[in-house]
Amino acid sequence: MKPVSRLIHPPPPAQAPARTVNPVIQKGSTVLLPDAAALYDDESYVTYGRTGLEAHEALKAALCDLEKAVAVELYPSGVAAIAGALLAVLQAGDELLMADTAYKPTRRFCDRTLARFGVRTRYYDPTLAPEAVAELMGPQTRAIFLESPGSLSFEIQDVPALADQARRKGVLSLIDNTWGAGHLLKPLELGVDVSIQALTKYVGGHSDAFMGSAAARDPEVAARLHAGVVDLGWSVAAEDAYAMLRGLRTLDVRLVRHGQSGLEVAGWLSGRDEVAAVLHPALPGAPGHGVWKRDYGGACGLFAFVLKPAPTGATGALLDALEIFGLGFSWGGYESLAIDCDPQLKVRSFRKDYGGSLVRLHVGLEDSADLIADLETGLSAYRAVRG
Ligand SMILES: *Cc1c(COP(=O)(O)O)cnc(C)c1O
């Protein structure tokens, strides 16, 4: 070859690559096939890089094991996983039953995009008995979507009973399993068809990468999810797949710490005079505690509390006084975060009066005594406004 061609086709290294503990961050659009017959043999070969290479495959295998799935698909974000899974199983004329406490962007996707393609979304009260939810399933109902605990207000759903009711009616069940991180709750083992999570949160664990996953236990459902990813052309970066895999290694120890500290903070808040209620399913006596104990292997660091009624500005004063808790959306990283939830509750169909302002906390990996001291400062700022 001429020098110009040799720049493109240099000789291979003399030694085979060393084998490391972690997979290679293999980057590539083009995949080289061994012979002409392999070019169109999608069954035996990866023929193009879009669906993932070494780090992606390692992550998918690990997530299959975590979720007890036959297959897992990766998506560029948690929202993309929710949208992708719904698009893969629904068609025009179908009705979707959606938990009223679902993550707000899930709702936006249903009301805006699914509606445009002729799929009707009916919201159901997540505190309804499973038999009452079953009564909502009509001939058009193709799928039911669960989120347990519910976003912001932490209602625990009876996941196995709802999955069972759906199965009897020939309705597919899907769940947003981000709170359980695939580790604290095993929806597929409880009879749910598709378990979705935002890996962005606890699996990533460091607030620095987006990704979502959808896991299925039935090969036919898995094939539909896969076709959906292929048709929509979704792809995730090898570096991000690697970051998620690294997060998985410490998921258990981090969740134990998030869970313990979260309960300490929740317990402290429940004894405070300014607090009307703490919405944390792992707190004894909380709504849904029995079902949580039956189905979940533990708690993460995300919960909410209700402040006693106060003049406008009191909740803002509390949040503004916090120094360790950052003010920001998302959760699942090492850092503690707080938001007020009230503006997000307005879109709900079954609006509950919590009797005061709802504040959501993500308890991170800091020392819980520091977090409690920070909240103490916040509560005094709140009292100063409340009088
Ligand atoms: C954050 C979140 C998502 C979406 O994840 P992104 O990666 O940010 O798109 C989905 N569901 C729940 C419950 C979430 O908290």
Ligand as a Chemical Component Dictionary entry (heavy atoms), coordinates in Angstrom:
data_LIG
# 
_chem_comp.id                   LIG 
_chem_comp.type                 NON-POLYMER 
_chem_comp.pdbx_formal_charge   0 
_chem_comp.three_letter_code    LIG 
# 
loop_
_chem_comp_atom.comp_id 
_chem_comp_atom.atom_id 
_chem_comp_atom.alt_atom_id 
_chem_comp_atom.type_symbol 
_chem_comp_atom.charge 
_chem_comp_atom.model_Cartn_x 
_chem_comp_atom.model_Cartn_y 
_chem_comp_atom.model_Cartn_z 
_chem_comp_atom.pdbx_ordinal 
LIG C1 C1 C 0 -36.145 11.190 36.101 1  
LIG C2 C2 C 0 -37.232 10.229 35.909 2  
LIG C3 C3 C 0 -37.514 9.716  34.650 3  
LIG C4 C4 C 0 -36.829 10.204 33.398 4  
LIG O1 O1 O 0 -35.476 10.008 33.325 5  
LIG P1 P1 P 0 -34.561 10.914 32.367 6  
LIG O2 O2 O 0 -33.360 10.090 32.169 7  
LIG O3 O3 O 0 -34.321 12.189 33.093 8  
LIG O4 O4 O 0 -35.309 11.134 31.086 9  
LIG C5 C5 C 0 -38.524 8.798  34.541 10 
LIG N1 N1 N 0 -39.235 8.393  35.609 11 
LIG C6 C6 C 0 -38.993 8.870  36.834 12 
LIG C7 C7 C 0 -39.819 8.395  37.975 13 
LIG C8 C8 C 0 -38.003 9.811  37.028 14 
LIG O5 O5 O 0 -37.796 10.331 38.243 15 
# 
loop_
_chem_comp_bond.comp_id 
_chem_comp_bond.atom_id_1 
_chem_comp_bond.atom_id_2 
_chem_comp_bond.value_order 
_chem_comp_bond.pdbx_ordinal 
LIG C1 C2 SING 1  
LIG C2 C3 SING 2  
LIG C2 C8 DOUB 3  
LIG C3 C4 SING 4  
LIG C3 C5 DOUB 5  
LIG C4 O1 SING 6  
LIG O1 P1 SING 7  
LIG P1 O2 DOUB 8  
LIG P1 O3 SING 9  
LIG P1 O4 SING 10 
LIG C5 N1 SING 11 
LIG N1 C6 DOUB 12 
LIG C6 C7 SING 13 
LIG C6 C8 SING 14 
LIG C8 O5 SING 15 
# 
